[in-house]
Amino acid sequence: MNSLHPYALNAITLLLFTSLMPVAEAAPPQVPNSGLLMRESREMPELPKQKPEISIENRDQPRPPMQRQSDLRVTVQTFSFSGNSQFSNDELQALLTNYKGHPVSFDDLQAAANAITDYYRKAGYLIAQAYLPAQSIKNGIVEIVILEGHLDGSHLNGNAIELMGDTRINKEVLQRFLNTNKQGELVTDAELSHLSLLINDLPSINGKLVLSPGSKAGTTALALKVKEKPLINGYVSTDNHGLYSTGYYRFEGGLNVVNPFGLGDQLALRVQTTDSGGSVMGAANYSVPINGYGTQLGVNFSQLNYSLGRSFTPLDATGLARTVGASLTHPLYLSRDARLTGIAHYEHRWLQDNIGYPSYVNPHNDREINLMSFSFAGSLHDNILPTGGLTQGFLSVSAGEVYFTDQIAALADNLSGLNTNGGYHKLDWQLNRTQNIWGDSQWGDVSLYANFSGQVASKNLDSSEQISLGGPTAIRAYPVGEGSADEGWIFNGEARYNLPTIEHIPGNFQLIGFIDTGFSRINANPLFNNNSRHLTGYGFGINWLGLANITVRTSLAWRDVGTQPTSDPNQNAPQAYFQVTKTFQ
């Protein structure tokens, strides 16, 4: 039987020590690695989405309307309808019962036609119109003509797009979106909102749909007016969301190159570093629409290099996390009030962790991960309460495989009992609700916010796939990376108060009171009896949306007695977080 070289035994011992640190009771600060650092560097602010903008011009009527007759008095026995295909005569007749069987005026008849129009509009037929055609009323029968609003097809000829100002977008890209609405289709609010949102989801343009009289009487022409956004937009930010071992203070910048190739595409670049230089990250993402139905193809690359400092300096620990991936994103449902998006994503990761001391040991923890995930993201604006609210959700199912490229690291993983090597499955979720409670221009707005997120796993996970209980977007009373685990859940509850505008003080202030709590199972397949953590914190925050597109977010939180952090020996109490962001475009 072959025996291991003493250096290999020393390396295995050191790797076992560092890998088991997080699960040992009363452990010293756990040694961060490439997976944890990659996880905690993924935050990136999003620019707001455009709302649908639709303009409707006056419509032609195929028959001249009935002229107003101030002295008209007629007893209506029944109404006759023409042009209706979406609602039956009986259904429309029932709407006008109050106008039958007694003398009515011309204004009453006009009100009856308007009632039909309103019925169509409430059902989502955005430009439907009912009117009284010129007629001689006989035997108490009054005719109402209904223009339901059918597209005349002129938007399919390539001449319905107006590019306003300097533009880079290729007309053929926009035409693909218009082509999804066929000649003869009914114009509905749902269809037009869907189309407008699809077009305005392109990062490069502001699009406005215009409806005008069609080439034939009673039809509608659809056109698109487009203004292009500037070539460059982005942001810079600073915060203290970093790790104890690589530097608390982070500096980040993002640059979006909008529509660089005229395809409705975007190149997003991002860099991040810490005050000590212990962590440096760069990322690039390119996305492009591939059809007129909103499907986007994306490719991404990132690399993070780190070196541990402070109490970990003697270890001479360094490493990197590199990712390359591709994704397909498709809007499954899109309306003014609701969105549901499907996402398929593949990613390959290279993770390296090296401990340089003692130099004759120099253990490596090198591994690669293949990951495939399928996700759904959605949002819904509703009026369950009269004040309105917003519900957002995310659900992801992923399957991956970890394989070690270093034999000693693979052996250490096996001997430790972690067994992260091989295939795994994971389920992630997030569900939150913002409920408006009260709003007043004089006294400000009050809302409540609740968020529930977590994950479960089929086996013990690599650190890049774990969840952390602590941090500014989790339990704010604890440091970033605290309570890293394979499985867990987090609940955040907030009361928010948006102050009214204060004279002579720029910007808008928001006050927040919150409570956070969470539970984790450190290992999906436990190694020790003490395999769980339950953390709770509470505090308040002040946010400011100021001048020049500057946003400041702060929080101060206290933790429950007896639950001290293990990821940061400073053990700050209370825990303070801040972030300052400036966007530009």
Secondary structure, DSSP 4 states (H G I P E B T S, - for coil): -PPPPHHHHHHHHHHHHHHHGGGSTT--S----HHHHHHTT-----PPPPPP-EEE-----SSPBPPP-TT--EE-SEEEEES-SSS-HHHHHHHTGGGSSSEE-HHHHHHHHHHHHHHHHHTT-TT-EEE-BS---BTTEEEEEEE--EE-SGGGSS--EEEESS----HHHHHHHHTTS-TT-B--HHHHHHHHHHHHTSTTEEEEEEEEE-SSTTEEEEEEEEEEPPSEEEEEEEES-S-TTT-S-EEEEEEEEESTTSSS-EEEEEEEEETTSSEEEEEEEEEEE-STT--EEEEEEEEEEEE--GGGGGGTEEEEEEEEEEEEEEEEEE-SSEEEEEEEEEEEEEEEEEE-SSTTT--B--EEEEEEEEEEEEEEEE-SSTT-EEEEEEEEEEEEEEEESSHHHHHHHHHHT----EEEEEEEEEEEEEEEEEEETTTEEEEEEEEEEEEEESS---GGG-B-SBSTTSBTTS-TTTT-BSEEEEEEEEEEEEPPPPTT--SEEEEEEEEEEEEEES-SS-SSS--EEEEEEEEEEEEEE-GGGEEEEEEEEEE-TT---SS-TT--SSEEEEEEEEEE-
